[in-house]
């Protein structure tokens, strides 16, 4: 086994219906149901706050500044994949730009999540969803090594090949595939409760008594 320089092709993939269901729920609400610990660091941001992504994780581990394995990932990507790249958080060299994103668009890739930098910001910010740590004009090298479809850590968030990746203006989250149905059910219920609360705020029926109750429980004196 060539640990550190290998391409694994096999992945278990989530059903398209469950991915579509996650796509309709804000990342923050999914995060709440996962006890707010499964999240990439706050520096991984969408190039445009309006960008949304949901798809199957195609994971890549590469050394900082090198995108050889990212090119291979594009060549084996399947429709609906989100290419998720562990690159050490280095932003010295961009790992993707307009060319590789256009190639991935032809492969019907759903988006990119990179713990590193990108370039060609003007083009990328208007296209498919791209989440990254930074932007630089300095391009990448193409020497390797790296790995494809192995478990990675994206800015502190574990991501396994085949996990469901969701992202919006609040950031990125990976839902473990084997727990996805249970997490989805809880996230849908939580989302419905939040929507109900927003309606109550608008019509003036919201119950705010919990605030004083919480203060009293914690020993606050209300004069």
JOWO-V390629 format. One record per residue. N is the residue number from 1. RES is the residue in one small letter. PHI is phi in whole degrees, 0 to 359 (none if undefined). Layout:
((N,RES,PHI) (N,RES,PHI))
This chain:
((1,x,none) (2,x,271) (3,x,299) (4,x,100) (5,x,209) (6,x,202) (7,x,236) (8,x,257) (9,x,266) (10,x,280) (11,x,215) (12,x,275) (13,x,245) (14,x,289) (15,x,294) (16,x,301) (17,x,294) (18,x,288) (19,x,295) (20,x,298) (21,x,294) (22,x,297) (23,x,299) (24,x,271) (25,x,243) (26,x,303) (27,x,303) (28,x,300) (29,x,287) (30,x,294) (31,x,301) (32,x,301) (33,x,283) (34,x,254) (35,x,61) (36,x,62) (37,x,245) (38,x,265) (39,x,204) (40,x,290) (41,x,304) (42,x,294) (43,x,279) (44,x,275) (45,x,236) (46,x,290) (47,x,294) (48,x,228) (49,x,302) (50,x,278) (51,x,293) (52,x,228) (53,x,216) (54,x,207) (55,x,182) (56,x,265) (57,x,290) (58,x,252) (59,x,270) (60,x,224) (61,x,245) (62,x,224) (63,x,286) (64,x,306) (65,x,84) (66,x,236) (67,x,239) (68,x,304) (69,x,288) (70,x,291) (71,x,297) (72,x,295) (73,x,299) (74,x,299) (75,x,294) (76,x,252) (77,x,295) (78,x,251) (79,x,306) (80,x,92) (81,x,287) (82,x,248) (83,x,276) (84,x,249) (85,x,241) (86,x,270) (87,x,227) (88,x,74) (89,x,73) (90,x,283) (91,x,242) (92,x,292) (93,x,235) (94,x,287) (95,x,264) (96,x,222) (97,x,212) (98,x,299) (99,x,297) (100,x,292) (101,x,291) (102,x,294) (103,x,299) (104,x,292) (105,x,298) (106,x,296) (107,x,274) (108,x,63) (109,x,295) (110,x,279) (111,x,170) (112,x,231) (113,x,227) (114,x,229) (115,x,273) (116,x,179) (117,x,251) (118,x,231) (119,x,222) (120,x,59) (121,x,304) (122,x,301) (123,x,284) (124,x,291) (125,x,286) (126,x,248) (127,x,246) (128,x,296) (129,x,300) (130,x,228) (131,x,246) (132,x,206) (133,x,274) (134,x,193) (135,x,226) (136,x,207) (137,x,280) (138,x,287) (139,x,280) (140,x,267) (141,x,258) (142,x,224) (143,x,239) (144,x,81) (145,x,280) (146,x,164) (147,x,221) (148,x,236) (149,x,61) (150,x,233) (151,x,298) (152,x,229) (153,x,238) (154,x,255) (155,x,51) (156,x,92) (157,x,257) (158,x,290) (159,x,225) (160,x,254) (161,x,305) (162,x,94) (163,x,300) (164,x,268) (165,x,255) (166,x,232) (167,x,210) (168,x,208) (169,x,298) (170,x,273) (171,x,132) (172,x,234) (173,x,220) (174,x,247) (175,x,262) (176,x,303) (177,x,301) (178,x,289) (179,x,249) (180,x,300) (181,x,300) (182,x,293) (183,x,295) (184,x,299) (185,x,299) (186,x,292) (187,x,293) (188,x,296) (189,x,294) (190,x,295) (191,x,296) (192,x,297) (193,x,294) (194,x,294) (195,x,296) (196,x,297) (197,x,298) (198,x,297) (199,x,295) (200,x,294) (201,x,299) (202,x,293) (203,x,266) (204,x,80) (205,x,257) (206,x,294) (207,x,265) (208,x,254) (209,x,295) (210,x,297) (211,x,295) (212,x,295) (213,x,298) (214,x,293) (215,x,297) (216,x,295) (217,x,299) (218,x,267) (219,x,89) (220,x,284) (221,x,270) (222,x,259) (223,x,270))
